[in-house]
Amino acid sequence: MYIIIIVIFLLLFVYLYQMYFPVLYVPNMDEDQKIVNNNTVFLDVRDYRDSLHKPVQGAVNLPYAYLKRHHQQISSNQVVVVASDYVSKNLTVRFLKGQGFKVIGYQLIK
């Protein structure tokens, strides 16, 4: 009985950790900061409706829901994540780092 409770607690902890615990060493980049490196891709993981109303010039729009299927289409290894909230930012950064991408920063646009 205690083992089941411990397993449930651990699964809940891992789930909450992935969503809400901030990813370390990924700085917030203001909209004014521009990357002069041509190898950097701005990856907009916001919903299509949100990215249509407030577009980021030159960004690749790939919502988080499609990221696992289409992450091979990202043309560079260096990525700046553009997200609408901290949860989608955390999930995206963790996924990209797990796939071998170098996430050099993020922007939150609401």
Jmol script that loads the backbone (N, CA, C; Angstrom):
load data "model"
ATOM      1  N   MET A   1       0.818  -1.199   0.000  1.00  0.00           N
ATOM      2  CA  MET A   1       0.000   0.000   0.000  1.00  0.00           C
ATOM      3  C   MET A   1       0.863   1.265   0.000  1.00  0.00           C
ATOM      4  N   TYR A   2       1.925   1.255   0.843  1.00  0.00           N
ATOM      5  CA  TYR A   2       2.797   2.423   0.895  1.00  0.00           C
ATOM      6  C   TYR A   2       3.576   2.603  -0.398  1.00  0.00           C
ATOM      7  N   ILE A   3       3.890   1.511  -1.050  1.00  0.00           N
ATOM      8  CA  ILE A   3       4.627   1.609  -2.310  1.00  0.00           C
ATOM      9  C   ILE A   3       3.778   2.298  -3.366  1.00  0.00           C
ATOM     10  N   ILE A   4       2.514   2.006  -3.419  1.00  0.00           N
ATOM     11  CA  ILE A   4       1.610   2.643  -4.390  1.00  0.00           C
ATOM     12  C   ILE A   4       1.516   4.138  -4.119  1.00  0.00           C
ATOM     13  N   ILE A   5       1.418   4.516  -2.873  1.00  0.00           N
ATOM     14  CA  ILE A   5       1.343   5.936  -2.512  1.00  0.00           C
ATOM     15  C   ILE A   5       2.643   6.642  -2.877  1.00  0.00           C
ATOM     16  N   ILE A   6       3.770   6.004  -2.624  1.00  0.00           N
ATOM     17  CA  ILE A   6       5.065   6.607  -2.960  1.00  0.00           C
ATOM     18  C   ILE A   6       5.208   6.756  -4.472  1.00  0.00           C
ATOM     19  N   VAL A   7       4.812   5.756  -5.228  1.00  0.00           N
ATOM     20  CA  VAL A   7       4.898   5.821  -6.691  1.00  0.00           C
ATOM     21  C   VAL A   7       4.003   6.937  -7.227  1.00  0.00           C
ATOM     22  N   ILE A   8       2.811   7.049  -6.717  1.00  0.00           N
ATOM     23  CA  ILE A   8       1.900   8.120  -7.146  1.00  0.00           C
ATOM     24  C   ILE A   8       2.475   9.478  -6.804  1.00  0.00           C
ATOM     25  N   PHE A   9       3.042   9.605  -5.611  1.00  0.00           N
ATOM     26  CA  PHE A   9       3.657  10.874  -5.205  1.00  0.00           C
ATOM     27  C   PHE A   9       4.828  11.225  -6.115  1.00  0.00           C
ATOM     28  N   LEU A  10       5.670  10.254  -6.444  1.00  0.00           N
ATOM     29  CA  LEU A  10       6.814  10.513  -7.318  1.00  0.00           C
ATOM     30  C   LEU A  10       6.381  10.902  -8.729  1.00  0.00           C
ATOM     31  N   LEU A  11       5.380  10.228  -9.255  1.00  0.00           N
ATOM     32  CA  LEU A  11       4.874  10.587 -10.582  1.00  0.00           C
ATOM     33  C   LEU A  11       4.294  11.997 -10.597  1.00  0.00           C
ATOM     34  N   LEU A  12       3.582  12.350  -9.566  1.00  0.00           N
ATOM     35  CA  LEU A  12       3.026  13.700  -9.456  1.00  0.00           C
ATOM     36  C   LEU A  12       4.145  14.733  -9.335  1.00  0.00           C
ATOM     37  N   PHE A  13       5.170  14.417  -8.566  1.00  0.00           N
ATOM     38  CA  PHE A  13       6.299  15.328  -8.411  1.00  0.00           C
ATOM     39  C   PHE A  13       7.018  15.552  -9.741  1.00  0.00           C
ATOM     40  N   VAL A  14       7.276  14.496 -10.489  1.00  0.00           N
ATOM     41  CA  VAL A  14       7.957  14.620 -11.782  1.00  0.00           C
ATOM     42  C   VAL A  14       7.119  15.447 -12.747  1.00  0.00           C
ATOM     43  N   TYR A  15       5.828  15.204 -12.770  1.00  0.00           N
ATOM     44  CA  TYR A  15       4.923  15.955 -13.647  1.00  0.00           C
ATOM     45  C   TYR A  15       4.951  17.449 -13.314  1.00  0.00           C
ATOM     46  N   LEU A  16       4.830  17.779 -12.041  1.00  0.00           N
ATOM     47  CA  LEU A  16       4.838  19.183 -11.627  1.00  0.00           C
ATOM     48  C   LEU A  16       6.212  19.820 -11.816  1.00  0.00           C
ATOM     49  N   TYR A  17       7.262  19.053 -11.609  1.00  0.00           N
ATOM     50  CA  TYR A  17       8.620  19.567 -11.801  1.00  0.00           C
ATOM     51  C   TYR A  17       8.830  19.988 -13.251  1.00  0.00           C
ATOM     52  N   GLN A  18       8.434  19.140 -14.196  1.00  0.00           N
ATOM     53  CA  GLN A  18       8.639  19.445 -15.610  1.00  0.00           C
ATOM     54  C   GLN A  18       7.874  20.689 -16.041  1.00  0.00           C
ATOM     55  N   MET A  19       6.728  20.915 -15.457  1.00  0.00           N
ATOM     56  CA  MET A  19       5.902  22.040 -15.896  1.00  0.00           C
ATOM     57  C   MET A  19       6.257  23.346 -15.198  1.00  0.00           C
ATOM     58  N   TYR A  20       6.491  23.311 -13.900  1.00  0.00           N
ATOM     59  CA  TYR A  20       6.548  24.552 -13.136  1.00  0.00           C
ATOM     60  C   TYR A  20       7.929  24.935 -12.616  1.00  0.00           C
ATOM     61  N   PHE A  21       8.865  24.030 -12.536  1.00  0.00           N
ATOM     62  CA  PHE A  21      10.190  24.382 -12.047  1.00  0.00           C
ATOM     63  C   PHE A  21      10.962  25.042 -13.177  1.00  0.00           C
ATOM     64  N   PRO A  22      11.510  26.230 -12.963  1.00  0.00           N
ATOM     65  CA  PRO A  22      12.191  26.927 -14.056  1.00  0.00           C
ATOM     66  C   PRO A  22      13.433  26.185 -14.519  1.00  0.00           C
ATOM     67  N   VAL A  23      13.708  26.297 -15.802  1.00  0.00           N
ATOM     68  CA  VAL A  23      14.898  25.689 -16.386  1.00  0.00           C
ATOM     69  C   VAL A  23      16.069  26.626 -16.097  1.00  0.00           C
ATOM     70  N   LEU A  24      17.124  26.071 -15.520  1.00  0.00           N
ATOM     71  CA  LEU A  24      18.272  26.880 -15.131  1.00  0.00           C
ATOM     72  C   LEU A  24      19.157  27.202 -16.325  1.00  0.00           C
ATOM     73  N   TYR A  25      19.807  28.343 -16.264  1.00  0.00           N
ATOM     74  CA  TYR A  25      20.794  28.793 -17.246  1.00  0.00           C
ATOM     75  C   TYR A  25      20.209  29.037 -18.629  1.00  0.00           C
ATOM     76  N   VAL A  26      18.951  29.404 -18.688  1.00  0.00           N
ATOM     77  CA  VAL A  26      18.336  29.851 -19.941  1.00  0.00           C
ATOM     78  C   VAL A  26      17.820  31.259 -19.669  1.00  0.00           C
ATOM     79  N   PRO A  27      18.511  32.288 -20.173  1.00  0.00           N
ATOM     80  CA  PRO A  27      18.160  33.662 -19.820  1.00  0.00           C
ATOM     81  C   PRO A  27      16.942  34.183 -20.578  1.00  0.00           C
ATOM     82  N   ASN A  28      16.276  35.120 -19.949  1.00  0.00           N
ATOM     83  CA  ASN A  28      15.173  35.824 -20.592  1.00  0.00           C
ATOM     84  C   ASN A  28      15.762  36.881 -21.509  1.00  0.00           C
ATOM     85  N   MET A  29      15.297  36.916 -22.734  1.00  0.00           N
ATOM     86  CA  MET A  29      15.792  37.895 -23.700  1.00  0.00           C
ATOM     87  C   MET A  29      14.656  38.855 -24.023  1.00  0.00           C
ATOM     88  N   ASP A  30      14.935  40.130 -23.873  1.00  0.00           N
ATOM     89  CA  ASP A  30      13.930  41.130 -24.207  1.00  0.00           C
ATOM     90  C   ASP A  30      13.685  41.126 -25.705  1.00  0.00           C
ATOM     91  N   GLU A  31      12.548  41.718 -26.093  1.00  0.00           N
ATOM     92  CA  GLU A  31      12.238  41.802 -27.522  1.00  0.00           C
ATOM     93  C   GLU A  31      13.235  42.698 -28.246  1.00  0.00           C
ATOM     94  N   ASP A  32      13.876  43.618 -27.510  1.00  0.00           N
ATOM     95  CA  ASP A  32      14.838  44.521 -28.131  1.00  0.00           C
ATOM     96  C   ASP A  32      16.165  43.833 -28.435  1.00  0.00           C
ATOM     97  N   GLN A  33      16.483  42.774 -27.685  1.00  0.00           N
ATOM     98  CA  GLN A  33      17.734  42.070 -27.913  1.00  0.00           C
ATOM     99  C   GLN A  33      17.637  41.252 -29.196  1.00  0.00           C
ATOM    100  N   LYS A  34      18.569  41.442 -30.051  1.00  0.00           N
ATOM    101  CA  LYS A  34      18.613  40.682 -31.305  1.00  0.00           C
ATOM    102  C   LYS A  34      19.890  39.860 -31.320  1.00  0.00           C
ATOM    103  N   ILE A  35      19.788  38.686 -31.861  1.00  0.00           N
ATOM    104  CA  ILE A  35      20.937  37.804 -31.999  1.00  0.00           C
ATOM    105  C   ILE A  35      21.549  38.073 -33.372  1.00  0.00           C
ATOM    106  N   VAL A  36      22.818  38.414 -33.402  1.00  0.00           N
ATOM    107  CA  VAL A  36      23.466  38.703 -34.680  1.00  0.00           C
ATOM    108  C   VAL A  36      23.953  37.432 -35.361  1.00  0.00           C
ATOM    109  N   ASN A  37      23.947  36.320 -34.656  1.00  0.00           N
ATOM    110  CA  ASN A  37      24.385  35.052 -35.219  1.00  0.00           C
ATOM    111  C   ASN A  37      23.308  34.526 -36.172  1.00  0.00           C
ATOM    112  N   ASN A  38      23.690  34.206 -37.381  1.00  0.00           N
ATOM    113  CA  ASN A  38      22.728  33.712 -38.369  1.00  0.00           C
ATOM    114  C   ASN A  38      22.306  32.271 -38.100  1.00  0.00           C
ATOM    115  N   ASN A  39      23.009  31.580 -37.215  1.00  0.00           N
ATOM    116  CA  ASN A  39      22.699  30.181 -36.936  1.00  0.00           C
ATOM    117  C   ASN A  39      21.622  30.033 -35.865  1.00  0.00           C
ATOM    118  N   THR A  40      21.116  31.127 -35.353  1.00  0.00           N
ATOM    119  CA  THR A  40      20.115  31.070 -34.288  1.00  0.00           C
ATOM    120  C   THR A  40      18.719  31.153 -34.879  1.00  0.00           C
ATOM    121  N   VAL A  41      17.834  30.269 -34.420  1.00  0.00           N
ATOM    122  CA  VAL A  41      16.447  30.234 -34.871  1.00  0.00           C
ATOM    123  C   VAL A  41      15.550  30.677 -33.727  1.00  0.00           C
ATOM    124  N   PHE A  42      14.643  31.603 -34.015  1.00  0.00           N
ATOM    125  CA  PHE A  42      13.602  31.960 -33.063  1.00  0.00           C
ATOM    126  C   PHE A  42      12.452  30.990 -33.291  1.00  0.00           C
ATOM    127  N   LEU A  43      12.139  30.193 -32.276  1.00  0.00           N
ATOM    128  CA  LEU A  43      11.101  29.183 -32.376  1.00  0.00           C
ATOM    129  C   LEU A  43       9.887  29.651 -31.589  1.00  0.00           C
ATOM    130  N   ASP A  44       8.825  29.983 -32.292  1.00  0.00           N
ATOM    131  CA  ASP A  44       7.587  30.464 -31.683  1.00  0.00           C
ATOM    132  C   ASP A  44       6.680  29.272 -31.416  1.00  0.00           C
ATOM    133  N   VAL A  45       6.521  28.908 -30.139  1.00  0.00           N
ATOM    134  CA  VAL A  45       5.710  27.742 -29.782  1.00  0.00           C
ATOM    135  C   VAL A  45       4.315  28.146 -29.308  1.00  0.00           C
ATOM    136  N   ARG A  46       3.946  29.398 -29.549  1.00  0.00           N
ATOM    137  CA  ARG A  46       2.595  29.830 -29.201  1.00  0.00           C
ATOM    138  C   ARG A  46       1.595  29.263 -30.195  1.00  0.00           C
ATOM    139  N   ASP A  47       0.336  29.294 -29.815  1.00  0.00           N
ATOM    140  CA  ASP A  47      -0.735  28.843 -30.701  1.00  0.00           C
ATOM    141  C   ASP A  47      -0.749  29.711 -31.952  1.00  0.00           C
ATOM    142  N   TYR A  48      -1.244  29.147 -33.047  1.00  0.00           N
ATOM    143  CA  TYR A  48      -1.274  29.895 -34.310  1.00  0.00           C
ATOM    144  C   TYR A  48      -2.049  31.201 -34.190  1.00  0.00           C
ATOM    145  N   ARG A  49      -3.144  31.188 -33.433  1.00  0.00           N
ATOM    146  CA  ARG A  49      -3.927  32.427 -33.270  1.00  0.00           C
ATOM    147  C   ARG A  49      -3.124  33.501 -32.553  1.00  0.00           C
ATOM    148  N   ASP A  50      -2.417  33.123 -31.502  1.00  0.00           N
ATOM    149  CA  ASP A  50      -1.622  34.092 -30.752  1.00  0.00           C
ATOM    150  C   ASP A  50      -0.470  34.635 -31.577  1.00  0.00           C
ATOM    151  N   SER A  51       0.183  33.760 -32.312  1.00  0.00           N
ATOM    152  CA  SER A  51       1.309  34.221 -33.119  1.00  0.00           C
ATOM    153  C   SER A  51       0.851  35.053 -34.315  1.00  0.00           C
ATOM    154  N   LEU A  52      -0.381  34.887 -34.736  1.00  0.00           N
ATOM    155  CA  LEU A  52      -0.909  35.704 -35.823  1.00  0.00           C
ATOM    156  C   LEU A  52      -1.198  37.125 -35.352  1.00  0.00           C
ATOM    157  N   HIS A  53      -1.688  37.277 -34.112  1.00  0.00           N
ATOM    158  CA  HIS A  53      -2.012  38.606 -33.581  1.00  0.00           C
ATOM    159  C   HIS A  53      -0.768  39.389 -33.172  1.00  0.00           C
ATOM    160  N   LYS A  54       0.241  38.709 -32.649  1.00  0.00           N
ATOM    161  CA  LYS A  54       1.498  39.359 -32.252  1.00  0.00           C
ATOM    162  C   LYS A  54       2.660  38.576 -32.847  1.00  0.00           C
ATOM    163  N   PRO A  55       2.925  38.761 -34.131  1.00  0.00           N
ATOM    164  CA  PRO A  55       3.975  37.962 -34.776  1.00  0.00           C
ATOM    165  C   PRO A  55       5.379  38.404 -34.365  1.00  0.00           C
ATOM    166  N   VAL A  56       6.293  37.468 -34.399  1.00  0.00           N
ATOM    167  CA  VAL A  56       7.711  37.730 -34.177  1.00  0.00           C
ATOM    168  C   VAL A  56       8.382  37.593 -35.533  1.00  0.00           C
ATOM    169  N   GLN A  57       8.983  38.677 -35.972  1.00  0.00           N
ATOM    170  CA  GLN A  57       9.558  38.703 -37.310  1.00  0.00           C
ATOM    171  C   GLN A  57      10.719  37.710 -37.420  1.00  0.00           C
ATOM    172  N   GLY A  58      10.656  36.861 -38.414  1.00  0.00           N
ATOM    173  CA  GLY A  58      11.708  35.897 -38.681  1.00  0.00           C
ATOM    174  C   GLY A  58      11.631  34.623 -37.858  1.00  0.00           C
ATOM    175  N   ALA A  59      10.589  34.462 -37.051  1.00  0.00           N
ATOM    176  CA  ALA A  59      10.477  33.280 -36.198  1.00  0.00           C
ATOM    177  C   ALA A  59       9.825  32.121 -36.944  1.00  0.00           C
ATOM    178  N   VAL A  60      10.222  30.929 -36.571  1.00  0.00           N
ATOM    179  CA  VAL A  60       9.589  29.714 -37.077  1.00  0.00           C
ATOM    180  C   VAL A  60       8.435  29.401 -36.144  1.00  0.00           C
ATOM    181  N   ASN A  61       7.227  29.345 -36.686  1.00  0.00           N
ATOM    182  CA  ASN A  61       6.051  29.094 -35.855  1.00  0.00           C
ATOM    183  C   ASN A  61       5.758  27.600 -35.832  1.00  0.00           C
ATOM    184  N   LEU A  62       5.971  26.989 -34.673  1.00  0.00           N
ATOM    185  CA  LEU A  62       5.729  25.566 -34.477  1.00  0.00           C
ATOM    186  C   LEU A  62       5.148  25.390 -33.075  1.00  0.00           C
ATOM    187  N   PRO A  63       3.817  25.371 -32.947  1.00  0.00           N
ATOM    188  CA  PRO A  63       3.205  25.259 -31.623  1.00  0.00           C
ATOM    189  C   PRO A  63       3.685  24.020 -30.873  1.00  0.00           C
ATOM    190  N   TYR A  64       3.655  24.120 -29.553  1.00  0.00           N
ATOM    191  CA  TYR A  64       4.172  23.044 -28.710  1.00  0.00           C
ATOM    192  C   TYR A  64       3.488  21.711 -29.006  1.00  0.00           C
ATOM    193  N   ALA A  65       2.216  21.748 -29.339  1.00  0.00           N
ATOM    194  CA  ALA A  65       1.484  20.508 -29.619  1.00  0.00           C
ATOM    195  C   ALA A  65       2.075  19.750 -30.815  1.00  0.00           C
ATOM    196  N   TYR A  66       2.723  20.441 -31.723  1.00  0.00           N
ATOM    197  CA  TYR A  66       3.300  19.821 -32.913  1.00  0.00           C
ATOM    198  C   TYR A  66       4.812  19.622 -32.807  1.00  0.00           C
ATOM    199  N   LEU A  67       5.397  20.052 -31.724  1.00  0.00           N
ATOM    200  CA  LEU A  67       6.852  20.070 -31.604  1.00  0.00           C
ATOM    201  C   LEU A  67       7.459  18.675 -31.632  1.00  0.00           C
ATOM    202  N   LYS A  68       6.859  17.724 -30.966  1.00  0.00           N
ATOM    203  CA  LYS A  68       7.433  16.385 -30.906  1.00  0.00           C
ATOM    204  C   LYS A  68       7.442  15.701 -32.271  1.00  0.00           C
ATOM    205  N   ARG A  69       6.465  16.001 -33.099  1.00  0.00           N
ATOM    206  CA  ARG A  69       6.403  15.383 -34.430  1.00  0.00           C
ATOM    207  C   ARG A  69       7.273  16.083 -35.452  1.00  0.00           C
ATOM    208  N   HIS A  70       7.482  17.400 -35.284  1.00  0.00           N
ATOM    209  CA  HIS A  70       8.131  18.179 -36.337  1.00  0.00           C
ATOM    210  C   HIS A  70       9.405  18.884 -35.880  1.00  0.00           C
ATOM    211  N   HIS A  71      10.033  18.467 -34.795  1.00  0.00           N
ATOM    212  CA  HIS A  71      11.236  19.161 -34.331  1.00  0.00           C
ATOM    213  C   HIS A  71      12.417  18.973 -35.289  1.00  0.00           C
ATOM    214  N   GLN A  72      12.348  17.996 -36.180  1.00  0.00           N
ATOM    215  CA  GLN A  72      13.422  17.816 -37.151  1.00  0.00           C
ATOM    216  C   GLN A  72      13.457  18.955 -38.168  1.00  0.00           C
ATOM    217  N   GLN A  73      12.368  19.706 -38.295  1.00  0.00           N
ATOM    218  CA  GLN A  73      12.302  20.797 -39.268  1.00  0.00           C
ATOM    219  C   GLN A  73      13.030  22.053 -38.801  1.00  0.00           C
ATOM    220  N   ILE A  74      13.474  22.085 -37.551  1.00  0.00           N
ATOM    221  CA  ILE A  74      14.209  23.234 -37.041  1.00  0.00           C
ATOM    222  C   ILE A  74      15.595  23.193 -37.667  1.00  0.00           C
ATOM    223  N   SER A  75      15.935  24.268 -38.370  1.00  0.00           N
ATOM    224  CA  SER A  75      17.120  24.246 -39.229  1.00  0.00           C
ATOM    225  C   SER A  75      18.433  24.494 -38.503  1.00  0.00           C
ATOM    226  N   SER A  76      18.399  24.924 -37.265  1.00  0.00           N
ATOM    227  CA  SER A  76      19.630  25.244 -36.556  1.00  0.00           C
ATOM    228  C   SER A  76      19.670  24.542 -35.213  1.00  0.00           C
ATOM    229  N   ASN A  77      20.864  24.454 -34.663  1.00  0.00           N
ATOM    230  CA  ASN A  77      21.026  23.822 -33.363  1.00  0.00           C
ATOM    231  C   ASN A  77      20.830  24.826 -32.230  1.00  0.00           C
ATOM    232  N   GLN A  78      21.004  26.132 -32.494  1.00  0.00           N
ATOM    233  CA  GLN A  78      20.803  27.171 -31.485  1.00  0.00           C
ATOM    234  C   GLN A  78      19.395  27.740 -31.617  1.00  0.00           C
ATOM    235  N   VAL A  79      18.677  27.783 -30.482  1.00  0.00           N
ATOM    236  CA  VAL A  79      17.268  28.164 -30.512  1.00  0.00           C
ATOM    237  C   VAL A  79      16.982  29.188 -29.422  1.00  0.00           C
ATOM    238  N   VAL A  80      16.148  30.164 -29.774  1.00  0.00           N
ATOM    239  CA  VAL A  80      15.533  31.063 -28.802  1.00  0.00           C
ATOM    240  C   VAL A  80      14.048  30.746 -28.820  1.00  0.00           C
ATOM    241  N   VAL A  81      13.513  30.374 -27.678  1.00  0.00           N
ATOM    242  CA  VAL A  81      12.111  29.965 -27.578  1.00  0.00           C
ATOM    243  C   VAL A  81      11.245  31.194 -27.327  1.00  0.00           C
ATOM    244  N   VAL A  82      10.190  31.334 -28.114  1.00  0.00           N
ATOM    245  CA  VAL A  82       9.181  32.376 -27.911  1.00  0.00           C
ATOM    246  C   VAL A  82       7.913  31.674 -27.456  1.00  0.00           C
ATOM    247  N   ALA A  83       7.456  31.987 -26.233  1.00  0.00           N
ATOM    248  CA  ALA A  83       6.304  31.302 -25.661  1.00  0.00           C
ATOM    249  C   ALA A  83       5.339  32.324 -25.066  1.00  0.00           C
ATOM    250  N   SER A  84       4.144  31.844 -24.731  1.00  0.00           N
ATOM    251  CA  SER A  84       3.137  32.731 -24.163  1.00  0.00           C
ATOM    252  C   SER A  84       3.058  32.634 -22.639  1.00  0.00           C
ATOM    253  N   ASP A  85       3.591  31.567 -22.067  1.00  0.00           N
ATOM    254  CA  ASP A  85       3.564  31.414 -20.612  1.00  0.00           C
ATOM    255  C   ASP A  85       4.750  30.564 -20.159  1.00  0.00           C
ATOM    256  N   TYR A  86       4.952  30.537 -18.846  1.00  0.00           N
ATOM    257  CA  TYR A  86       6.095  29.825 -18.289  1.00  0.00           C
ATOM    258  C   TYR A  86       5.985  28.308 -18.463  1.00  0.00           C
ATOM    259  N   VAL A  87       4.779  27.774 -18.416  1.00  0.00           N
ATOM    260  CA  VAL A  87       4.619  26.324 -18.535  1.00  0.00           C
ATOM    261  C   VAL A  87       5.050  25.848 -19.916  1.00  0.00           C
ATOM    262  N   SER A  88       4.564  26.490 -20.963  1.00  0.00           N
ATOM    263  CA  SER A  88       4.954  26.066 -22.308  1.00  0.00           C
ATOM    264  C   SER A  88       6.436  26.338 -22.559  1.00  0.00           C
ATOM    265  N   LYS A  89       6.970  27.390 -21.965  1.00  0.00           N
ATOM    266  CA  LYS A  89       8.405  27.671 -22.084  1.00  0.00           C
ATOM    267  C   LYS A  89       9.214  26.559 -21.439  1.00  0.00           C
ATOM    268  N   ASN A  90       8.859  26.173 -20.218  1.00  0.00           N
ATOM    269  CA  ASN A  90       9.594  25.122 -19.513  1.00  0.00           C
ATOM    270  C   ASN A  90       9.526  23.786 -20.254  1.00  0.00           C
ATOM    271  N   LEU A  91       8.340  23.415 -20.695  1.00  0.00           N
ATOM    272  CA  LEU A  91       8.185  22.148 -21.415  1.00  0.00           C
ATOM    273  C   LEU A  91       8.977  22.147 -22.725  1.00  0.00           C
ATOM    274  N   THR A  92       8.939  23.252 -23.440  1.00  0.00           N
ATOM    275  CA  THR A  92       9.643  23.342 -24.722  1.00  0.00           C
ATOM    276  C   THR A  92      11.152  23.282 -24.528  1.00  0.00           C
ATOM    277  N   VAL A  93      11.664  24.039 -23.563  1.00  0.00           N
ATOM    278  CA  VAL A  93      13.116  24.057 -23.336  1.00  0.00           C
ATOM    279  C   VAL A  93      13.601  22.682 -22.915  1.00  0.00           C
ATOM    280  N   ARG A  94      12.872  22.028 -22.030  1.00  0.00           N
ATOM    281  CA  ARG A  94      13.283  20.689 -21.592  1.00  0.00           C
ATOM    282  C   ARG A  94      13.254  19.690 -22.762  1.00  0.00           C
ATOM    283  N   PHE A  95      12.236  19.778 -23.591  1.00  0.00           N
ATOM    284  CA  PHE A  95      12.156  18.863 -24.736  1.00  0.00           C
ATOM    285  C   PHE A  95      13.300  19.114 -25.716  1.00  0.00           C
ATOM    286  N   LEU A  96      13.549  20.388 -26.049  1.00  0.00           N
ATOM    287  CA  LEU A  96      14.596  20.700 -27.017  1.00  0.00           C
ATOM    288  C   LEU A  96      15.975  20.298 -26.503  1.00  0.00           C
ATOM    289  N   LYS A  97      16.230  20.542 -25.224  1.00  0.00           N
ATOM    290  CA  LYS A  97      17.519  20.133 -24.664  1.00  0.00           C
ATOM    291  C   LYS A  97      17.660  18.613 -24.700  1.00  0.00           C
ATOM    292  N   GLY A  98      16.588  17.909 -24.479  1.00  0.00           N
ATOM    293  CA  GLY A  98      16.626  16.458 -24.557  1.00  0.00           C
ATOM    294  C   GLY A  98      16.890  15.949 -25.963  1.00  0.00           C
ATOM    295  N   GLN A  99      16.535  16.751 -26.961  1.00  0.00           N
ATOM    296  CA  GLN A  99      16.767  16.375 -28.359  1.00  0.00           C
ATOM    297  C   GLN A  99      18.119  16.871 -28.877  1.00  0.00           C
ATOM    298  N   GLY A 100      18.915  17.534 -28.026  1.00  0.00           N
ATOM    299  CA  GLY A 100      20.248  17.961 -28.414  1.00  0.00           C
ATOM    300  C   GLY A 100      20.365  19.390 -28.896  1.00  0.00           C
ATOM    301  N   PHE A 101      19.312  20.172 -28.800  1.00  0.00           N
ATOM    302  CA  PHE A 101      19.371  21.572 -29.205  1.00  0.00           C
ATOM    303  C   PHE A 101      20.010  22.402 -28.097  1.00  0.00           C
ATOM    304  N   LYS A 102      20.628  23.504 -28.477  1.00  0.00           N
ATOM    305  CA  LYS A 102      21.183  24.450 -27.514  1.00  0.00           C
ATOM    306  C   LYS A 102      20.220  25.624 -27.418  1.00  0.00           C
ATOM    307  N   VAL A 103      19.509  25.720 -26.308  1.00  0.00           N
ATOM    308  CA  VAL A 103      18.553  26.809 -26.102  1.00  0.00           C
ATOM    309  C   VAL A 103      19.313  27.946 -25.435  1.00  0.00           C
ATOM    310  N   ILE A 104      19.469  29.068 -26.146  1.00  0.00           N
ATOM    311  CA  ILE A 104      20.284  30.166 -25.636  1.00  0.00           C
ATOM    312  C   ILE A 104      19.454  31.246 -24.965  1.00  0.00           C
ATOM    313  N   GLY A 105      18.124  31.142 -25.015  1.00  0.00           N
ATOM    314  CA  GLY A 105      17.285  32.134 -24.348  1.00  0.00           C
ATOM    315  C   GLY A 105      15.817  31.905 -24.663  1.00  0.00           C
ATOM    316  N   TYR A 106      14.997  32.748 -24.046  1.00  0.00           N
ATOM    317  CA  TYR A 106      13.563  32.683 -24.279  1.00  0.00           C
ATOM    318  C   TYR A 106      12.950  34.066 -24.206  1.00  0.00           C
ATOM    319  N   GLN A 107      11.789  34.207 -24.800  1.00  0.00           N
ATOM    320  CA  GLN A 107      10.979  35.422 -24.723  1.00  0.00           C
ATOM    321  C   GLN A 107       9.564  35.020 -24.407  1.00  0.00           C
ATOM    322  N   LEU A 108       8.930  35.767 -23.502  1.00  0.00           N
ATOM    323  CA  LEU A 108       7.516  35.548 -23.206  1.00  0.00           C
ATOM    324  C   LEU A 108       6.722  36.694 -23.823  1.00  0.00           C
ATOM    325  N   ILE A 109       5.817  36.356 -24.694  1.00  0.00           N
ATOM    326  CA  ILE A 109       4.935  37.339 -25.338  1.00  0.00           C
ATOM    327  C   ILE A 109       3.505  36.903 -25.073  1.00  0.00           C
ATOM    328  N   LYS A 110       2.772  37.745 -24.400  1.00  0.00           N
ATOM    329  CA  LYS A 110       1.384  37.396 -24.043  1.00  0.00           C
ATOM    330  C   LYS A 110       0.401  38.070 -24.951  1.00  0.00           C
TER     331      LYS A 110
END
end "model"
wireframe off; spacefill off
backbone 0.3
color backbone group
